[in-house]
Amino acid sequence: MATCEVCGNDYWMAFEVRTVSGDVHNFDCFECAIQKMAPICEHCQVKIVGHGVEVSGRFFCCAHCARAVEGTQGAEIRDAIGARPA
């Protein structure tokens, strides 16, 4: 069994998440994984669980938040998968 690194629960169905940098994390549920690993929107401070958008290395939960903060590049962002500023 593995122990969840967020809540400490020792659960037989715990799972591992491996990051690109090689870090390994153990969680007992998606809620704990999101709490630990999801980025936070730089405008509204919500946890970004879906695709979100990235502008100039900053993460936002949606195009609206990106436009509110990122000026010219943010104005080009649309809520669509694969949307990137020109």
DSSP file (Angstrom, degrees, kcal/mol; ACC not computed):
  #  RESIDUE AA STRUCTURE BP1 BP2  ACC     N-H-->O    O-->H-N    N-H-->O    O-->H-N    TCO  KAPPA ALPHA  PHI   PSI    X-CA   Y-CA   Z-CA
    1    1 A M              0   0    0      0, 0.0     2,-0.3     0, 0.0    11,-0.2   0.000 360.0 360.0 360.0 153.8    0.0    0.0    0.0
    2    2 A A  E     -A   11   0A   0      9,-1.2     9,-1.9    25,-0.1     2,-0.5  -0.889 360.0-127.7-118.6 150.4    1.1    3.6   -0.6
    3    3 A T  E     -A   10   0A   0     -2,-0.3     2,-0.2     7,-0.2     7,-0.2  -0.826  25.3-118.7 -99.1 131.6    0.5    6.6    1.6
    4    4 A C     >  -     0   0    0      5,-2.7     4,-1.5    -2,-0.5    23,-0.2  -0.502  15.0-146.2 -67.8 129.3   -1.1    9.7    0.1
    5    5 A E  T  4 S+     0   0    0     21,-2.6    -1,-0.1    -2,-0.2    22,-0.1   0.582  94.3  45.8 -77.6  -7.6    1.4   12.6    0.4
    6    6 A V  T  4 S+     0   0    0     20,-0.3    -1,-0.2     3,-0.1    21,-0.1   0.876 130.2  13.5 -95.6 -53.4   -1.5   15.1    0.8
    7    7 A C  T  4 S-     0   0    0      2,-0.1    -2,-0.2     0, 0.0    20,-0.1   0.594  92.0-125.4-103.8 -12.1   -3.9   13.6    3.4
    8    8 A G     <  +     0   0    0     -4,-1.5     2,-0.2     1,-0.3    -3,-0.1   0.507  52.7 155.0  83.0   3.7   -1.7   10.7    4.7
    9    9 A N        -     0   0    0     -6,-0.1    -5,-2.7     1,-0.1     2,-0.8  -0.471  39.7-142.8 -68.0 131.4   -4.3    8.0    4.0
   10   10 A D  E     +A    3   0A   0     -7,-0.2     2,-0.4    -2,-0.2    -7,-0.2  -0.860  34.8 172.8 -95.8 104.7   -2.7    4.6    3.5
   11   11 A Y  E >   -A    2   0A   0     -9,-1.9     3,-1.5    -2,-0.8    -9,-1.2  -0.941  40.8-143.1-128.0 133.9   -4.8    3.1    0.7
   12   12 A W  T 3  S+     0   0    0     -2,-0.4    -1,-0.1     1,-0.3    -9,-0.1   0.684 104.7  50.2 -69.4 -17.4   -4.5   -0.1   -1.3
   13   13 A M  T 3  S+     0   0    0    -11,-0.1    -1,-0.3    15,-0.1    -3,-0.0   0.130  79.8 135.9-106.6  20.3   -5.8    1.7   -4.5
   14   14 A A    <   -     0   0    0     -3,-1.5     2,-0.3   -12,-0.2    14,-0.2  -0.228  39.6-151.5 -60.7 158.0   -3.4    4.7   -4.2
   15   15 A F  E     -B   27   0B   0     12,-2.7    12,-2.5    14,-0.1     2,-0.3  -0.920   7.5-123.4-135.3 159.8   -1.7    5.7   -7.5
   16   16 A E  E     -B   26   0B   0     -2,-0.3     2,-0.5    10,-0.2    10,-0.2  -0.789  12.2-160.1-102.7 144.8    1.5    7.3   -8.6
   17   17 A V  E     -B   25   0B   0      8,-2.6     8,-2.6    -2,-0.3     2,-0.5  -0.996   9.2-161.3-121.0 125.2    1.9   10.4  -10.7
   18   18 A R  E     -B   24   0B   0     -2,-0.5     6,-0.2     6,-0.2     2,-0.1  -0.918   9.5-148.7-108.0 128.9    5.3   10.8  -12.5
   19   19 A T    >   -     0   0    0      4,-2.5     3,-1.7    -2,-0.5    -2,-0.0  -0.450  28.3-107.2 -91.9 166.9    6.2   14.3  -13.7
   20   20 A V  T 3  S+     0   0    0      1,-0.3    -1,-0.1    -2,-0.1    -2,-0.0   0.833 120.7  57.9 -60.3 -33.3    8.3   15.2  -16.7
   21   21 A S  T 3  S-     0   0    0      1,-0.1    -1,-0.3     2,-0.0    -3,-0.0   0.524 123.2-105.1 -77.9  -3.8   11.1   16.2  -14.4
   22   22 A G  S <  S+     0   0    0     -3,-1.7    -2,-0.1     1,-0.3     2,-0.1   0.409  71.2 144.0  97.9  -2.3   11.1   12.7  -12.9
   23   23 A D        -     0   0    0     -5,-0.0    -4,-2.5     1,-0.0     2,-0.4  -0.420  36.9-149.7 -68.6 146.9    9.4   13.5   -9.6
   24   24 A V  E     -B   18   0B   0     -6,-0.2     2,-0.4    -2,-0.1    -6,-0.2  -0.983  13.6-173.7-122.2 129.8    7.1   10.7   -8.3
   25   25 A H  E     -B   17   0B   0     -8,-2.6    -8,-2.6    -2,-0.4     2,-0.4  -0.939  12.6-147.2-123.6 144.8    4.0   11.5   -6.2
   26   26 A N  E     +B   16   0B   0     -2,-0.4   -21,-2.6   -10,-0.2     2,-0.3  -0.943  22.1 171.1-113.5 132.4    1.6    9.2   -4.4
   27   27 A F  E     -B   15   0B   0    -12,-2.5   -12,-2.7    -2,-0.4     3,-0.1  -0.959  33.0-151.3-136.6 154.1   -2.1   10.0   -4.0
   28   28 A D  S    S+     0   0    0     -2,-0.3     2,-0.3   -14,-0.2   -15,-0.1   0.552  84.4   8.6 -99.5  -9.8   -5.2    8.2   -2.8
   29   29 A C  S  > S-     0   0    0    -14,-0.1     4,-1.7     1,-0.1    -1,-0.2  -0.982  74.8-106.8-160.4 163.9   -7.6   10.2   -5.0
   30   30 A F  H  > S+     0   0    0     -2,-0.3     4,-3.0     1,-0.2     5,-0.3   0.841 114.4  64.2 -65.5 -33.0   -7.8   12.8   -7.8
   31   31 A E  H  > S+     0   0    0      1,-0.2     4,-2.2     2,-0.2    -1,-0.2   0.922 105.8  43.4 -57.4 -45.0   -8.8   15.4   -5.3
   32   32 A C  H  > S+     0   0    0      2,-0.2     4,-2.0    -3,-0.2    -1,-0.2   0.886 112.4  53.0 -68.4 -38.2   -5.5   15.2   -3.5
   33   33 A A  H  X S+     0   0    0     -4,-1.7     4,-2.8     2,-0.2     5,-0.4   0.918 111.3  46.4 -62.6 -43.0   -3.6   15.0   -6.7
   34   34 A I  H  X S+     0   0    0     -4,-3.0     4,-1.9     1,-0.2    -2,-0.2   0.919 109.6  54.3 -63.9 -44.5   -5.3   18.2   -7.9
   35   35 A Q  H  < S+     0   0    0     -4,-2.2    -1,-0.2    -5,-0.3    -2,-0.2   0.887 118.6  34.4 -56.7 -40.6   -4.7   19.9   -4.6
   36   36 A K  H  < S+     0   0    0     -4,-2.0    -2,-0.2    -5,-0.1    -1,-0.2   0.861 130.9  24.7 -83.1 -38.1   -0.9   19.2   -4.8
   37   37 A M  H  < S+     0   0    0     -4,-2.8    -3,-0.2    -5,-0.2    -2,-0.2   0.683  84.9 105.2-111.8 -20.2   -0.2   19.5   -8.5
   38   38 A A     <  -     0   0    0     -4,-1.9    11,-0.1    -5,-0.4    -4,-0.0  -0.413  68.1-122.2 -68.8 135.3   -2.7   21.7  -10.3
   39   39 A P        -     0   0    0      0, 0.0     9,-3.1     0, 0.0     2,-0.4  -0.298  24.4-122.0 -68.4 162.9   -1.4   25.1  -11.3
   40   40 A I  B     -C   47   0C   0      7,-0.2    19,-0.2    19,-0.0     7,-0.2  -0.914  23.9-109.6-111.7 133.6   -3.2   28.2  -10.0
   41   41 A C     >  -     0   0    0      5,-2.8     4,-1.4    -2,-0.4    19,-0.2  -0.388  20.3-142.5 -60.7 130.1   -4.7   30.9  -12.3
   42   42 A E  T  4 S+     0   0    0     17,-2.2    -1,-0.2     2,-0.1    18,-0.1   0.564  95.8  40.8 -74.8  -7.3   -2.6   34.0  -12.0
   43   43 A H  T  4 S+     0   0    0     16,-0.2    -1,-0.1     3,-0.1    17,-0.1   0.846 131.2  15.0-102.5 -56.2   -5.8   36.2  -12.3
   44   44 A C  T  4 S-     0   0    0      2,-0.1    -2,-0.1     0, 0.0    16,-0.0   0.493  90.7-128.7-103.6  -4.1   -8.6   34.6  -10.3
   45   45 A Q     <  +     0   0    0     -4,-1.4     2,-0.2     1,-0.2    -3,-0.1   0.627  56.2 145.0  68.7  16.2   -6.5   32.1   -8.2
   46   46 A V        -     0   0    0      1,-0.1    -5,-2.8    -6,-0.1     2,-0.3  -0.563  59.1-102.0 -81.4 150.2   -8.6   29.0   -9.1
   47   47 A K  B     -C   40   0C   0     -7,-0.2     2,-0.9    -2,-0.2    -7,-0.2  -0.557  33.3-130.0 -68.7 132.4   -7.0   25.6   -9.5
   48   48 A I        +     0   0    0     -9,-3.1    -1,-0.1    -2,-0.3    14,-0.0  -0.769  40.5 160.2 -91.0 105.4   -6.6   24.9  -13.2
   49   49 A V        +     0   0    0     -2,-0.9    -1,-0.2   -11,-0.1    -2,-0.0   0.742  61.1  45.3 -97.2 -29.2   -8.0   21.4  -13.7
   50   50 A G  S    S-     0   0    0     11,-0.1    -2,-0.0     0, 0.0     0, 0.0   0.112 114.5 -61.2 -94.1-150.4   -8.6   21.5  -17.4
   51   51 A H        +     0   0    0      1,-0.1    11,-0.1    10,-0.1    -3,-0.1   0.910  66.3 176.6 -66.8 -44.8   -6.5   22.7  -20.3
   52   52 A G        -     0   0    0      9,-0.4     2,-0.3     7,-0.1     9,-0.2  -0.090  31.3 -92.8  62.4-173.8   -6.2   26.3  -19.2
   53   53 A V  E     -D   60   0D   0      7,-2.8     7,-2.8     9,-0.1     2,-0.4  -0.975  24.4-147.7-137.2 152.6   -4.0   28.7  -21.3
   54   54 A E  E     +D   59   0D   0     -2,-0.3     2,-0.4     5,-0.2     5,-0.2  -0.982  15.3 177.5-122.6 130.3   -0.4   29.8  -21.1
   55   55 A V  E >  S-D   58   0D   0      3,-2.6     3,-2.1    -2,-0.4    19,-0.1  -0.987  73.8 -17.5-132.7 122.9    0.8   33.3  -22.1
   56   56 A S  T 3  S-     0   0    0     -2,-0.4     3,-0.1     1,-0.3    -1,-0.1   0.847 128.1 -52.2  52.8  38.4    4.4   34.3  -21.7
   57   57 A G  T 3  S+     0   0    0      1,-0.3     2,-0.4     0, 0.0    -1,-0.3   0.550 114.8 116.8  78.2   6.6    5.0   31.5  -19.3
   58   58 A R  E <   -D   55   0D   0     -3,-2.1    -3,-2.6    12,-0.0     2,-0.4  -0.882  57.8-135.8-109.5 142.1    2.1   32.4  -17.0
   59   59 A F  E     +D   54   0D   0     -2,-0.4   -17,-2.2   -19,-0.2     2,-0.3  -0.790  22.0 178.0-105.0 139.2   -0.9   30.1  -16.5
   60   60 A F  E     -D   53   0D   0     -7,-2.8    -7,-2.8    -2,-0.4   -19,-0.1  -0.959  33.5-131.3-134.9 151.6   -4.6   31.1  -16.6
   61   61 A C  S    S-     0   0    0     -2,-0.3    -9,-0.4    -9,-0.2     2,-0.3   0.763  87.6  -1.4 -74.7 -24.3   -7.8   29.0  -16.2
   62   62 A C  S  > S-     0   0    0     -9,-0.1     4,-1.8   -10,-0.1    -9,-0.1  -0.958  76.2 -96.7-157.6 170.2   -9.4   30.6  -19.3
   63   63 A A  H  > S+     0   0    0     -2,-0.3     4,-2.9     1,-0.2     5,-0.2   0.859 117.4  61.4 -63.5 -36.1   -9.0   33.1  -22.1
   64   64 A H  H  > S+     0   0    0      1,-0.2     4,-1.8     2,-0.2    -1,-0.2   0.930 106.8  44.3 -57.3 -46.8  -10.9   35.7  -20.2
   65   65 A C  H  > S+     0   0    0      2,-0.2     4,-1.1     1,-0.2     5,-0.2   0.890 113.0  51.8 -66.1 -39.3   -8.4   35.7  -17.3
   66   66 A A  H >X S+     0   0    0     -4,-1.8     4,-3.1     1,-0.2     3,-0.5   0.919 110.5  48.3 -63.0 -43.1   -5.5   35.8  -19.8
   67   67 A R  H 3< S+     0   0    0     -4,-2.9     4,-0.5     7,-0.2    -1,-0.2   0.853 107.1  57.2 -65.4 -33.9   -6.9   38.8  -21.6
   68   68 A A  H 3< S+     0   0    0     -4,-1.8    -1,-0.2    -5,-0.2    -2,-0.2   0.775 123.3  21.5 -67.8 -25.6   -7.5   40.6  -18.3
   69   69 A V  H << S+     0   0    0     -4,-1.1    -2,-0.2    -3,-0.5    -1,-0.2   0.774 115.2  58.2-111.8 -36.4   -3.8   40.3  -17.3
   70   70 A E  S >X S-     0   0    0     -4,-3.1     4,-1.4     1,-0.2     3,-0.7   0.209  73.4-159.4 -97.6  15.5   -1.6   39.8  -20.4
   71   71 A G  H 3> S+     0   0    0     -4,-0.5     4,-2.1     1,-0.2    -1,-0.2  -0.166  71.3   7.7  54.8-128.0   -2.4   42.8  -22.6
   72   72 A T  H 3> S+     0   0    0      1,-0.2     4,-0.7     2,-0.2    -1,-0.2   0.916 137.0  41.3 -59.5 -51.9   -1.5   42.4  -26.3
   73   73 A Q  H X4 S+     0   0    0     -3,-0.7     3,-1.0     1,-0.2     4,-0.4   0.901 114.4  53.4 -65.4 -39.1   -0.6   38.7  -26.2
   74   74 A G  H >< S+     0   0    0     -4,-1.4     3,-1.3     1,-0.2    -7,-0.2   0.841  99.4  63.2 -62.7 -33.4   -3.6   37.9  -23.9
   75   75 A A  H 3< S+     0   0    0     -4,-2.1    -1,-0.2     1,-0.3    -2,-0.2   0.758  99.6  55.1 -63.3 -23.9   -5.9   39.7  -26.3
   76   76 A E  T << S+     0   0    0     -3,-1.0    -1,-0.3    -4,-0.7     2,-0.2   0.596  85.4 105.3 -84.8 -11.7   -5.1   37.0  -28.9
   77   77 A I    <   -     0   0    0     -3,-1.3     2,-0.3    -4,-0.4   -10,-0.1  -0.503  46.4-176.6 -77.4 136.2   -6.0   34.1  -26.7
   78   78 A R        -     0   0    0     -2,-0.2     2,-1.8     2,-0.2     5,-0.2  -0.929  38.9-103.7-125.4 151.8   -9.3   32.2  -27.4
   79   79 A D  S    S+     0   0    0     -2,-0.3     2,-0.3   -26,-0.0   -26,-0.1  -0.581  79.6 111.1 -77.6  86.2  -10.8   29.3  -25.3
   80   80 A A  S >  S-     0   0    0     -2,-1.8     3,-2.0     3,-0.1    -2,-0.2  -0.975  75.5 -96.7-155.4 144.3   -9.9   26.5  -27.7
   81   81 A I  T 3  S+     0   0    0     -2,-0.3     3,-0.1     1,-0.3   -28,-0.1  -0.413 111.1  15.9 -63.1 132.3   -7.5   23.6  -27.5
   82   82 A G  T 3  S+     0   0    0      1,-0.3    -1,-0.3    -2,-0.1     2,-0.2   0.410  85.5 149.2  86.4  -3.2   -4.2   24.4  -29.2
   83   83 A A    <   +     0   0    0     -3,-2.0    -1,-0.3    -5,-0.2    -3,-0.1  -0.477  18.1 169.4 -67.8 129.9   -4.9   28.2  -29.3
   84   84 A R        -     0   0    0     -2,-0.2   -29,-0.1    -3,-0.1     2,-0.0  -0.986  37.7-101.2-139.7 149.3   -1.6   30.1  -29.2
   85   85 A P              0   0    0      0, 0.0   -12,-0.1     0, 0.0   -11,-0.1  -0.351 360.0 360.0 -67.0 152.2   -0.7   33.7  -29.7
   86   86 A A              0   0    0    -13,-0.1   -13,-0.0    -2,-0.0     0, 0.0   0.484 360.0 360.0 -70.3 360.0    0.8   34.6  -33.0
